[in-house]
Amino acid sequence: MSSDHDNRPRRVGEPVQVYLDRADRQRLERLTDQLDTTKSDVLRRALETLERQLLDPEQHPALQVIGLGADTPRAPVGYDVAREHDRFLADTEPGVGPEAPGQSGRRRQRGRPRAR
């Protein structure tokens, strides 16, 4: 496997001490053998990969939800769903909204007891 790492001049950096449990040490050894490189190089490459994943917007878990429903065909509803999302859910989801069992058509205001 050839990469930019093979063409870089080797440099001596600041030493860092890391404590690994047996499974992580075995993983490091396995990767070192598989990539035919040093433990230090495996750790450097892992740091670069992790940083790239965290900084790449397409890799961010919160941003991956954008557009999930884009392929779901829906008929136009005639109102702004972003503003009236509760209405949309009540119209499209069974068991949600005023008709749902155990709910009245009027919502109780918080902090005020129900009149009996």
LOKOL-48813 format. One record per residue: residue number from 1; x, y, z of N, C-alpha, C in turn. Coordinates in Angstrom, 1 decimal, padded with zeros to 4 digits. Each point is the difference from the previous one (the first is absolute). Example, Ala and Ser with C-alpha at 12.3 -4.5 7.8 and 13.67 -1.06 7.14 Angstrom:
<atoms>
<atom num="1" n_c1="013.2" n_c2="-005.7" n_c3="007.8" ca_c1="-000.9" ca_c2="001.2" ca_c3="000.0" c_c1="000.9" c_c2="001.2" c_c3="000.0"/>
<atom num="2" n_c1="-000.4" n_c2="001.1" n_c3="-000.7" ca_c1="000.9" ca_c2="001.1" ca_c3="000.0" c_c1="-000.8" c_c2="001.1" c_c3="000.8"/>
</atoms>
This chain:
<atoms>
<atom num="1" n_c1="000.8" n_c2="-001.2" n_c3="000.0" ca_c1="-000.8" ca_c2="001.2" ca_c3="000.0" c_c1="000.9" c_c2="001.2" c_c3="000.0"/>
<atom num="2" n_c1="-000.1" n_c2="000.8" n_c3="-001.0" ca_c1="000.8" ca_c2="001.2" ca_c3="-000.1" c_c1="-000.8" c_c2="001.2" c_c3="000.3"/>
<atom num="3" n_c1="000.6" n_c2="001.0" n_c3="000.7" ca_c1="-000.7" ca_c2="001.2" ca_c3="000.3" c_c1="001.0" c_c2="001.2" c_c3="000.2"/>
<atom num="4" n_c1="-000.6" n_c2="001.1" n_c3="000.3" ca_c1="000.9" ca_c2="001.2" ca_c3="000.3" c_c1="001.0" c_c2="-000.3" c_c3="001.1"/>
<atom num="5" n_c1="-000.4" n_c2="-000.9" n_c3="000.9" ca_c1="000.8" ca_c2="-000.3" ca_c3="001.2" c_c1="001.4" c_c2="-000.6" c_c3="-000.5"/>
<atom num="6" n_c1="000.0" n_c2="-000.7" n_c3="-001.1" ca_c1="001.2" ca_c2="-000.7" ca_c3="-000.4" c_c1="001.0" c_c2="001.1" c_c3="-000.6"/>
<atom num="7" n_c1="-000.5" n_c2="001.1" n_c3="-000.5" ca_c1="000.8" ca_c2="001.0" ca_c3="-000.6" c_c1="000.5" c_c2="001.1" c_c3="000.9"/>
<atom num="8" n_c1="-000.5" n_c2="000.0" n_c3="001.2" ca_c1="000.3" ca_c2="001.0" ca_c3="001.0" c_c1="001.4" c_c2="-000.2" c_c3="000.5"/>
<atom num="9" n_c1="000.8" n_c2="001.1" n_c3="000.3" ca_c1="001.2" ca_c2="-000.2" ca_c3="000.6" c_c1="-000.2" c_c2="-000.4" c_c3="001.5"/>
<atom num="10" n_c1="000.7" n_c2="-000.9" n_c3="000.5" ca_c1="-000.2" ca_c2="-000.4" ca_c3="001.4" c_c1="000.5" c_c2="001.1" c_c3="000.9"/>
<atom num="11" n_c1="-000.8" n_c2="000.3" n_c3="001.0" ca_c1="000.4" ca_c2="001.0" ca_c3="001.0" c_c1="-000.2" c_c2="-000.5" c_c3="001.4"/>
<atom num="12" n_c1="000.8" n_c2="000.5" n_c3="000.9" ca_c1="-000.1" ca_c2="-000.3" ca_c3="001.4" c_c1="-000.9" c_c2="001.0" c_c3="000.6"/>
<atom num="13" n_c1="-000.9" n_c2="-000.5" n_c3="000.7" ca_c1="-001.0" ca_c2="000.9" ca_c3="000.7" c_c1="000.1" c_c2="-000.1" c_c3="001.5"/>
<atom num="14" n_c1="-000.9" n_c2="000.6" n_c3="000.7" ca_c1="000.0" ca_c2="000.0" ca_c3="001.4" c_c1="-000.5" c_c2="-001.4" c_c3="000.5"/>
<atom num="15" n_c1="000.7" n_c2="-000.6" n_c3="000.9" ca_c1="-000.5" ca_c2="-001.3" ca_c3="000.5" c_c1="-001.3" c_c2="000.1" c_c3="000.8"/>
<atom num="16" n_c1="-000.9" n_c2="-001.0" n_c3="-000.2" ca_c1="-001.2" ca_c2="000.0" ca_c3="000.8" c_c1="-000.2" c_c2="-001.4" c_c3="000.5"/>
<atom num="17" n_c1="-000.4" n_c2="-000.1" n_c3="001.3" ca_c1="-000.1" ca_c2="-001.3" ca_c3="000.6" c_c1="-001.5" c_c2="-000.4" c_c3="000.0"/>
<atom num="18" n_c1="-000.4" n_c2="-001.1" n_c3="-000.5" ca_c1="-001.4" ca_c2="-000.5" ca_c3="-000.1" c_c1="-000.1" c_c2="-001.3" c_c3="000.7"/>
<atom num="19" n_c1="-001.0" n_c2="-000.2" n_c3="000.8" ca_c1="-000.2" ca_c2="-001.3" ca_c3="000.6" c_c1="-001.1" c_c2="-000.7" c_c3="-000.7"/>
<atom num="20" n_c1="000.2" n_c2="-001.2" n_c3="-000.5" ca_c1="-000.9" ca_c2="-000.8" ca_c3="-000.8" c_c1="-000.3" c_c2="-001.3" c_c3="000.7"/>
<atom num="21" n_c1="-001.3" n_c2="-000.4" n_c3="000.0" ca_c1="-000.3" ca_c2="-001.3" ca_c3="000.6" c_c1="000.4" c_c2="-001.0" c_c3="-001.1"/>
<atom num="22" n_c1="-000.1" n_c2="-001.3" n_c3="000.4" ca_c1="000.4" ca_c2="-001.1" ca_c3="-000.8" c_c1="-000.6" c_c2="000.0" c_c3="-001.4"/>
<atom num="23" n_c1="-001.3" n_c2="000.3" n_c3="-000.1" ca_c1="-000.7" ca_c2="000.0" ca_c3="-001.3" c_c1="000.5" c_c2="001.1" c_c3="-000.9"/>
<atom num="24" n_c1="000.2" n_c2="001.2" n_c3="000.6" ca_c1="000.5" ca_c2="001.1" ca_c3="-000.8" c_c1="001.5" c_c2="-000.2" c_c3="-000.5"/>
<atom num="25" n_c1="000.8" n_c2="-000.6" n_c3="000.9" ca_c1="001.3" ca_c2="-000.3" ca_c3="-000.4" c_c1="000.1" c_c2="-001.1" c_c3="-001.1"/>
<atom num="26" n_c1="-000.9" n_c2="-001.0" n_c3="000.0" ca_c1="-000.1" ca_c2="-001.0" ca_c3="-001.0" c_c1="-000.5" c_c2="000.7" c_c3="-001.3"/>
<atom num="27" n_c1="-000.9" n_c2="000.9" n_c3="000.1" ca_c1="-000.5" ca_c2="000.7" ca_c3="-001.2" c_c1="001.1" c_c2="000.8" c_c3="-000.6"/>
<atom num="28" n_c1="000.8" n_c2="000.7" n_c3="000.8" ca_c1="001.1" ca_c2="000.8" ca_c3="-000.5" c_c1="001.0" c_c2="-000.9" c_c3="-000.7"/>
<atom num="29" n_c1="000.4" n_c2="-001.1" n_c3="000.6" ca_c1="000.9" ca_c2="-000.9" ca_c3="-000.6" c_c1="-000.5" c_c2="-000.6" c_c3="-001.3"/>
<atom num="30" n_c1="-001.3" n_c2="-000.3" n_c3="000.0" ca_c1="-000.6" ca_c2="-000.6" ca_c3="-001.3" c_c1="000.1" c_c2="001.1" c_c3="-001.1"/>
<atom num="31" n_c1="-000.3" n_c2="001.2" n_c3="000.3" ca_c1="000.0" ca_c2="001.1" ca_c3="-001.0" c_c1="001.4" c_c2="000.3" c_c3="-000.4"/>
<atom num="32" n_c1="000.9" n_c2="-000.1" n_c3="000.9" ca_c1="001.5" ca_c2="000.3" ca_c3="-000.3" c_c1="000.4" c_c2="-001.1" c_c3="-001.0"/>
<atom num="33" n_c1="-000.3" n_c2="-001.2" n_c3="000.3" ca_c1="000.4" ca_c2="-001.1" ca_c3="-000.9" c_c1="-000.7" c_c2="000.1" c_c3="-001.4"/>
<atom num="34" n_c1="-001.3" n_c2="000.3" n_c3="000.0" ca_c1="-000.8" ca_c2="000.0" ca_c3="-001.2" c_c1="000.5" c_c2="001.2" c_c3="-000.9"/>
<atom num="35" n_c1="000.3" n_c2="001.1" n_c3="000.6" ca_c1="000.4" ca_c2="001.2" ca_c3="-000.8" c_c1="001.5" c_c2="000.0" c_c3="-000.2"/>
<atom num="36" n_c1="000.7" n_c2="-000.9" n_c3="000.6" ca_c1="001.5" ca_c2="-000.1" ca_c3="-000.1" c_c1="000.6" c_c2="001.4" c_c3="000.3"/>
<atom num="37" n_c1="-000.3" n_c2="000.5" n_c3="001.2" ca_c1="000.5" ca_c2="001.3" ca_c3="000.5" c_c1="000.3" c_c2="-000.1" c_c3="001.5"/>
<atom num="38" n_c1="000.2" n_c2="001.1" n_c3="000.6" ca_c1="000.3" ca_c2="000.1" ca_c3="001.4" c_c1="-001.3" c_c2="000.3" c_c3="000.8"/>
<atom num="39" n_c1="000.1" n_c2="-000.3" n_c3="001.3" ca_c1="-001.1" ca_c2="000.3" ca_c3="000.9" c_c1="-000.3" c_c2="001.5" c_c3="-000.1"/>
<atom num="40" n_c1="001.1" n_c2="000.8" n_c3="000.0" ca_c1="-000.2" ca_c2="001.5" ca_c3="000.0" c_c1="-000.8" c_c2="000.4" c_c3="-001.2"/>
<atom num="41" n_c1="000.4" n_c2="-000.6" n_c3="-001.2" ca_c1="-000.7" ca_c2="000.4" ca_c3="-001.2" c_c1="-001.4" c_c2="-000.4" c_c3="000.0"/>
<atom num="42" n_c1="-000.4" n_c2="-001.2" n_c3="000.5" ca_c1="-001.4" ca_c2="-000.4" ca_c3="000.1" c_c1="-000.7" c_c2="001.0" c_c3="000.9"/>
<atom num="43" n_c1="000.5" n_c2="000.4" n_c3="001.1" ca_c1="-000.7" ca_c2="001.0" ca_c3="000.9" c_c1="-000.1" c_c2="001.3" c_c3="-000.7"/>
<atom num="44" n_c1="001.0" n_c2="000.5" n_c3="-000.7" ca_c1="-000.1" ca_c2="001.3" ca_c3="-000.7" c_c1="-001.1" c_c2="-000.1" c_c3="-001.1"/>
<atom num="45" n_c1="000.0" n_c2="-001.1" n_c3="-000.7" ca_c1="-001.0" ca_c2="-000.2" ca_c3="-001.0" c_c1="-001.4" c_c2="000.0" c_c3="000.6"/>
<atom num="46" n_c1="-000.2" n_c2="-000.7" n_c3="001.1" ca_c1="-001.3" ca_c2="-000.1" ca_c3="000.7" c_c1="-000.4" c_c2="001.4" c_c3="000.4"/>
<atom num="47" n_c1="000.9" n_c2="000.8" n_c3="000.5" ca_c1="-000.4" ca_c2="001.4" ca_c3="000.5" c_c1="-000.4" c_c2="000.8" c_c3="-001.2"/>
<atom num="48" n_c1="000.7" n_c2="-000.1" n_c3="-001.1" ca_c1="-000.4" ca_c2="000.7" ca_c3="-001.2" c_c1="-001.3" c_c2="-000.4" c_c3="-000.5"/>
<atom num="49" n_c1="-000.3" n_c2="-001.3" n_c3="000.0" ca_c1="-001.3" ca_c2="-000.5" ca_c3="-000.5" c_c1="-001.1" c_c2="000.5" c_c3="000.9"/>
<atom num="50" n_c1="000.2" n_c2="-000.1" n_c3="001.3" ca_c1="-001.0" ca_c2="000.5" ca_c3="000.9" c_c1="-000.3" c_c2="001.5" c_c3="-000.1"/>
<atom num="51" n_c1="001.0" n_c2="000.7" n_c3="-000.1" ca_c1="-000.1" ca_c2="001.5" ca_c3="-000.2" c_c1="-000.8" c_c2="000.3" c_c3="-001.3"/>
<atom num="52" n_c1="000.3" n_c2="-000.7" n_c3="-001.1" ca_c1="-000.6" ca_c2="000.2" ca_c3="-001.3" c_c1="-001.5" c_c2="-000.4" c_c3="000.2"/>
<atom num="53" n_c1="-000.3" n_c2="-001.0" n_c3="000.7" ca_c1="-001.4" ca_c2="-000.4" ca_c3="000.1" c_c1="-000.8" c_c2="001.0" c_c3="000.9"/>
<atom num="54" n_c1="000.6" n_c2="000.6" n_c3="001.0" ca_c1="-000.6" ca_c2="000.9" ca_c3="000.8" c_c1="-000.2" c_c2="001.4" c_c3="-000.6"/>
<atom num="55" n_c1="000.9" n_c2="000.3" n_c3="-000.9" ca_c1="-000.1" ca_c2="001.3" ca_c3="-000.6" c_c1="-000.8" c_c2="000.0" c_c3="-001.4"/>
<atom num="56" n_c1="-000.2" n_c2="-001.1" n_c3="-000.5" ca_c1="-000.7" ca_c2="-000.2" ca_c3="-001.3" c_c1="-001.5" c_c2="000.1" c_c3="000.3"/>
<atom num="57" n_c1="-000.7" n_c2="001.0" n_c3="-000.5" ca_c1="-001.4" ca_c2="000.2" ca_c3="000.3" c_c1="-000.8" c_c2="-001.2" c_c3="-000.5"/>
<atom num="58" n_c1="000.4" n_c2="-000.7" n_c3="-001.1" ca_c1="-000.8" ca_c2="-001.1" ca_c3="-000.4" c_c1="000.1" c_c2="-001.2" c_c3="000.9"/>
<atom num="59" n_c1="001.0" n_c2="000.0" n_c3="000.9" ca_c1="000.2" ca_c2="-001.1" ca_c3="000.9" c_c1="-000.7" c_c2="000.3" c_c3="001.4"/>
<atom num="60" n_c1="-000.4" n_c2="001.2" n_c3="000.2" ca_c1="-000.6" ca_c2="000.4" ca_c3="001.3" c_c1="-001.4" c_c2="-000.7" c_c3="000.2"/>
<atom num="61" n_c1="-000.2" n_c2="-000.7" n_c3="001.0" ca_c1="-001.2" ca_c2="-000.8" ca_c3="000.2" c_c1="-001.3" c_c2="000.9" c_c3="000.0"/>
<atom num="62" n_c1="000.1" n_c2="001.2" n_c3="000.6" ca_c1="-001.2" ca_c2="000.9" ca_c3="000.0" c_c1="-000.3" c_c2="000.5" c_c3="-001.4"/>
<atom num="63" n_c1="001.0" n_c2="000.2" n_c3="-000.8" ca_c1="-000.3" ca_c2="000.5" ca_c3="-001.3" c_c1="-000.4" c_c2="-001.1" c_c3="-001.0"/>
<atom num="64" n_c1="000.1" n_c2="-001.2" n_c3="000.4" ca_c1="-000.4" ca_c2="-001.1" ca_c3="-000.9" c_c1="-001.5" c_c2="-000.2" c_c3="000.0"/>
<atom num="65" n_c1="-000.7" n_c2="000.6" n_c3="000.9" ca_c1="-001.5" ca_c2="-000.1" ca_c3="000.0" c_c1="-000.6" c_c2="000.9" c_c3="-001.0"/>
<atom num="66" n_c1="000.7" n_c2="001.0" n_c3="-000.5" ca_c1="-000.5" ca_c2="000.9" ca_c3="-001.0" c_c1="-000.4" c_c2="-000.7" c_c3="-001.3"/>
<atom num="67" n_c1="-001.2" n_c2="000.2" n_c3="-000.4" ca_c1="-000.5" ca_c2="-000.6" ca_c3="-001.2" c_c1="-000.5" c_c2="-001.4" c_c3="000.1"/>
<atom num="68" n_c1="-000.1" n_c2="-000.6" n_c3="001.2" ca_c1="-000.4" ca_c2="-001.4" ca_c3="000.1" c_c1="-001.4" c_c2="-000.2" c_c3="-000.6"/>
<atom num="69" n_c1="-000.9" n_c2="001.0" n_c3="000.2" ca_c1="-001.3" ca_c2="-000.2" ca_c3="-000.5" c_c1="-000.2" c_c2="000.6" c_c3="-001.4"/>
<atom num="70" n_c1="001.0" n_c2="000.4" n_c3="-000.7" ca_c1="-000.1" ca_c2="000.7" ca_c3="-001.3" c_c1="-000.6" c_c2="-000.9" c_c3="-001.0"/>
<atom num="71" n_c1="000.3" n_c2="-001.3" n_c3="000.1" ca_c1="-000.5" ca_c2="-001.0" ca_c3="-001.0" c_c1="-001.4" c_c2="-000.5" c_c3="000.3"/>
<atom num="72" n_c1="-000.6" n_c2="000.5" n_c3="001.1" ca_c1="-001.4" ca_c2="-000.5" ca_c3="000.3" c_c1="-001.0" c_c2="000.9" c_c3="-000.7"/>
<atom num="73" n_c1="-000.7" n_c2="-000.5" n_c3="-000.9" ca_c1="-001.0" ca_c2="000.8" ca_c3="-000.7" c_c1="-001.2" c_c2="000.4" c_c3="000.9"/>
<atom num="74" n_c1="-000.4" n_c2="001.2" n_c3="000.0" ca_c1="-001.1" ca_c2="000.5" ca_c3="000.8" c_c1="-000.8" c_c2="001.0" c_c3="-000.8"/>
<atom num="75" n_c1="-001.3" n_c2="-000.1" n_c3="000.1" ca_c1="-000.8" ca_c2="001.0" ca_c3="-000.7" c_c1="000.1" c_c2="001.3" c_c3="000.7"/>
<atom num="76" n_c1="-000.1" n_c2="001.1" n_c3="-000.8" ca_c1="000.1" ca_c2="001.3" ca_c3="000.7" c_c1="-001.1" c_c2="000.2" c_c3="001.0"/>
<atom num="77" n_c1="000.3" n_c2="000.6" n_c3="001.1" ca_c1="-001.0" ca_c2="000.1" ca_c3="001.1" c_c1="-000.6" c_c2="001.4" c_c3="000.1"/>
<atom num="78" n_c1="000.5" n_c2="001.0" n_c3="-000.7" ca_c1="-000.7" ca_c2="001.3" ca_c3="-000.1" c_c1="000.4" c_c2="000.9" c_c3="001.2"/>
<atom num="79" n_c1="001.0" n_c2="-000.4" n_c3="000.8" ca_c1="000.5" ca_c2="000.9" ca_c3="001.1" c_c1="001.4" c_c2="-000.3" c_c3="000.2"/>
<atom num="80" n_c1="000.7" n_c2="000.9" n_c3="000.7" ca_c1="001.4" ca_c2="-000.1" ca_c3="000.3" c_c1="000.3" c_c2="-001.0" c_c3="001.1"/>
<atom num="81" n_c1="000.5" n_c2="-001.1" n_c3="-000.4" ca_c1="000.2" ca_c2="-001.1" ca_c3="000.9" c_c1="001.1" c_c2="000.3" c_c3="001.0"/>
<atom num="82" n_c1="001.0" n_c2="000.9" n_c3="-000.3" ca_c1="001.0" ca_c2="000.4" ca_c3="000.9" c_c1="-000.6" c_c2="000.8" c_c3="001.2"/>
<atom num="83" n_c1="-001.0" n_c2="000.8" n_c3="-000.3" ca_c1="-000.6" ca_c2="000.8" ca_c3="001.0" c_c1="-001.1" c_c2="-000.8" c_c3="000.7"/>
<atom num="84" n_c1="-000.7" n_c2="-000.8" n_c3="-000.7" ca_c1="-001.1" ca_c2="-000.8" ca_c3="000.6" c_c1="000.2" c_c2="-001.5" c_c3="000.1"/>
<atom num="85" n_c1="001.2" n_c2="-000.3" n_c3="000.5" ca_c1="000.4" ca_c2="-001.4" ca_c3="000.1" c_c1="-000.9" c_c2="-000.9" c_c3="000.8"/>
<atom num="86" n_c1="-000.6" n_c2="000.6" n_c3="001.1" ca_c1="-000.9" ca_c2="-000.7" ca_c3="000.8" c_c1="-001.3" c_c2="-000.4" c_c3="-000.8"/>
<atom num="87" n_c1="-000.5" n_c2="001.0" n_c3="-000.7" ca_c1="-001.1" ca_c2="-000.3" ca_c3="-000.8" c_c1="000.2" c_c2="-001.0" c_c3="-001.1"/>
<atom num="88" n_c1="001.2" n_c2="000.0" n_c3="-000.6" ca_c1="000.4" ca_c2="-001.0" ca_c3="-001.0" c_c1="000.0" c_c2="-001.4" c_c3="000.6"/>
<atom num="89" n_c1="000.7" n_c2="-000.1" n_c3="001.2" ca_c1="000.0" ca_c2="-001.3" ca_c3="000.7" c_c1="-001.4" c_c2="-000.5" c_c3="000.3"/>
<atom num="90" n_c1="-000.8" n_c2="000.9" n_c3="000.5" ca_c1="-001.4" ca_c2="-000.4" ca_c3="000.3" c_c1="-000.7" c_c2="-000.4" c_c3="-001.2"/>
<atom num="91" n_c1="000.2" n_c2="000.6" n_c3="-001.1" ca_c1="-000.6" ca_c2="-000.4" ca_c3="-001.3" c_c1="000.5" c_c2="-001.3" c_c3="-000.6"/>
<atom num="92" n_c1="001.3" n_c2="-000.3" n_c3="000.3" ca_c1="000.6" ca_c2="-001.1" ca_c3="-000.8" c_c1="000.3" c_c2="-001.2" c_c3="000.9"/>
<atom num="93" n_c1="000.1" n_c2="000.1" n_c3="001.3" ca_c1="000.4" ca_c2="-001.1" ca_c3="000.8" c_c1="-001.1" c_c2="-000.5" c_c3="000.8"/>
<atom num="94" n_c1="-000.3" n_c2="-001.3" n_c3="000.0" ca_c1="-001.1" ca_c2="-000.5" ca_c3="000.7" c_c1="000.3" c_c2="000.0" c_c3="001.5"/>
<atom num="95" n_c1="-001.0" n_c2="000.4" n_c3="000.8" ca_c1="000.1" ca_c2="000.0" ca_c3="001.5" c_c1="000.6" c_c2="001.3" c_c3="000.5"/>
<atom num="96" n_c1="000.2" n_c2="001.0" n_c3="-000.9" ca_c1="000.6" ca_c2="001.3" ca_c3="000.4" c_c1="-001.1" c_c2="001.1" c_c3="-000.3"/>
<atom num="97" n_c1="-000.2" n_c2="000.9" n_c3="000.9" ca_c1="-000.9" ca_c2="001.1" ca_c3="-000.2" c_c1="-001.2" c_c2="-000.1" c_c3="000.8"/>
<atom num="98" n_c1="-001.0" n_c2="000.9" n_c3="-000.2" ca_c1="-001.2" ca_c2="000.0" ca_c3="000.8" c_c1="-000.8" c_c2="-001.3" c_c3="000.0"/>
<atom num="99" n_c1="000.0" n_c2="-000.7" n_c3="-001.2" ca_c1="-000.8" ca_c2="-001.2" ca_c3="000.0" c_c1="000.6" c_c2="-001.2" c_c3="000.7"/>
<atom num="100" n_c1="001.3" n_c2="000.2" n_c3="000.4" ca_c1="000.7" ca_c2="-001.1" ca_c3="000.7" c_c1="-000.8" c_c2="-000.4" c_c3="001.3"/>
<atom num="101" n_c1="000.0" n_c2="-001.3" n_c3="000.3" ca_c1="-000.7" ca_c2="-000.5" ca_c3="001.2" c_c1="000.6" c_c2="000.7" c_c3="001.2"/>
<atom num="102" n_c1="-000.9" n_c2="000.4" n_c3="000.9" ca_c1="000.5" ca_c2="000.6" ca_c3="001.3" c_c1="000.3" c_c2="001.5" c_c3="-000.1"/>
<atom num="103" n_c1="-000.1" n_c2="000.6" n_c3="-001.2" ca_c1="000.2" ca_c2="001.4" ca_c3="-000.2" c_c1="-001.2" c_c2="000.7" c_c3="-000.3"/>
<atom num="104" n_c1="-000.2" n_c2="001.2" n_c3="000.5" ca_c1="-001.1" ca_c2="000.8" ca_c3="-000.4" c_c1="000.4" c_c2="000.9" c_c3="-001.1"/>
<atom num="105" n_c1="-000.9" n_c2="000.7" n_c3="-000.6" ca_c1="000.3" ca_c2="000.9" ca_c3="-001.1" c_c1="000.7" c_c2="001.2" c_c3="000.4"/>
<atom num="106" n_c1="-000.1" n_c2="000.3" n_c3="001.3" ca_c1="000.7" ca_c2="001.2" ca_c3="000.6" c_c1="001.1" c_c2="-000.4" c_c3="000.8"/>
<atom num="107" n_c1="001.1" n_c2="000.7" n_c3="-000.1" ca_c1="001.2" ca_c2="-000.3" ca_c3="000.9" c_c1="-000.1" c_c2="000.8" c_c3="001.3"/>
<atom num="108" n_c1="000.3" n_c2="-000.7" n_c3="001.0" ca_c1="000.1" ca_c2="000.7" ca_c3="001.3" c_c1="001.2" c_c2="000.9" c_c3="000.1"/>
<atom num="109" n_c1="-000.2" n_c2="001.2" n_c3="000.5" ca_c1="001.2" ca_c2="000.9" ca_c3="000.2" c_c1="000.7" c_c2="-000.5" c_c3="001.2"/>
<atom num="110" n_c1="001.3" n_c2="000.1" n_c3="000.0" ca_c1="000.9" ca_c2="-000.4" ca_c3="001.1" c_c1="-000.2" c_c2="000.9" c_c3="001.2"/>
<atom num="111" n_c1="000.0" n_c2="-000.5" n_c3="001.2" ca_c1="-000.1" ca_c2="000.8" ca_c3="001.2" c_c1="-001.4" c_c2="000.3" c_c3="000.4"/>
<atom num="112" n_c1="-001.0" n_c2="-000.3" n_c3="-000.8" ca_c1="-001.4" ca_c2="000.2" ca_c3="000.4" c_c1="-000.7" c_c2="-001.4" c_c3="000.2"/>
<atom num="113" n_c1="-000.7" n_c2="-000.1" n_c3="001.1" ca_c1="-000.7" ca_c2="-001.3" ca_c3="000.2" c_c1="-001.2" c_c2="-000.1" c_c3="-000.9"/>
<atom num="114" n_c1="-000.4" n_c2="-001.2" n_c3="-000.3" ca_c1="-001.1" ca_c2="-000.2" ca_c3="-000.8" c_c1="-001.3" c_c2="000.3" c_c3="000.8"/>
<atom num="115" n_c1="-000.9" n_c2="000.6" n_c3="-000.7" ca_c1="-001.3" ca_c2="000.2" ca_c3="000.6" c_c1="-000.8" c_c2="-001.3" c_c3="000.0"/>
<atom num="116" n_c1="-000.7" n_c2="-000.3" n_c3="001.1" ca_c1="-000.7" ca_c2="-001.3" ca_c3="000.0" c_c1="-001.5" c_c2="000.3" c_c3="000.3"/>
</atoms>
